[in-house]
Amino acid sequence: MKRRVTKKRVTKKRRPVRRQKPKRNTSVACIVLNWNGGGRILSCLKSIRDSKGVSTVTFVLDNGSLDGSRGHIPRVFPEAKVRDMGRNAGLVKGRNEGAKWALGEGFPYLLFIDDDAVLADGALALMRNVLEADPQCGLVTPRIFGKRGSDVMWYDGGEIDFWGDPVHRGFGEPVQGEPIIRNEAFATGCCVLIRREVFERIGFLNEDYFVYSEDVDFSLRARDAGFTITHVPSAHAWHLQSGDTRFNVGRWYRDYYVTRNKFLLFRTHYHGGRRTLAMTYSTIRWGLLPMMYFGFRGEIDRSKATALALVDAIRGRFGGRYS
């Protein structure tokens, strides 16, 4: 009898399926407040849109603008997300609302930038890369110049001086030396990139400040929580210096909040002799001397604003007093 030859089935070995790791979200939510921003905010938004090497989504919160810019922004930048606050709720309140909005959509990095500030090409990517490389780094700032085309600095890092007063390193000076990445005492809110974990650990900006000094308070709280603040001089930005205050209200508005909020800052973060020194210095430097100087120049509104700031600081009256 013939034997049946049975063919053996050859089973092909299946290659293991490699599961691709989901890509990490490295996008940046750029939060910009508009308060009658006009052409200034358009330049700011354009610099964000033109940023190279990083994916961005822009969140614009309008603080009750009356110049028509609220409706103009969506036409020029249809990709921007715009929300109307309905009134001037203050810089701090607006930024907090923007941060909650962006964090709710899952963004890992948030950029606060003034509407009269402009980013250089590639600056945002450089800042984001620093956060990517160092998990302990919570805030990153660029080198900020006073105006475009100038080598005179507005902010080249933040330090606390002998009197306990926060000052911008290099303010009013030309660029000197090689750009070296370094840790700083505080970050300016004019342009700062923040890791989402900072908000999750320490909360949001303190709305008692309303405007001015809230960035120093937030920085000191972040440092107390273990985060570092890194300054990247090779990343550049420009600031037109208090455009909102100058165009919307007047210098007295800034005088009031800058003076009053220094006392809130010192009361919150300083103790013992350091608090006494800072309070005494600020009473003279930011209170009595400006009052006399403004009075001598006939700027009565600025003199009154400074006096009211001292009174409210003593009484503990903070938040939005003038909007």
Beta strands, then each sheet from edge to edge (+ up, - down):
strand 1: 28-34
strand 2: 56-62
strand 3: 81-84
strand 4: 109-113
strand 5: 117-119
strand 6: 137-145
strand 7: 153-155
strand 8: 158-160
strand 9: 166-168
strand 10: 182-183
strand 11: 191-195
strand 12: 228-239
sheet 1: 3+ 2+ 1+ 4+ 11- 6+ 7-
sheet 2: 3+ 2+ 1+ 4+ 11- 6+ 12+ 5-
sheet 3: 3+ 2+ 1+ 4+ 11- 6+ 12+ 10-
sheet 4: 8+ 9-
end
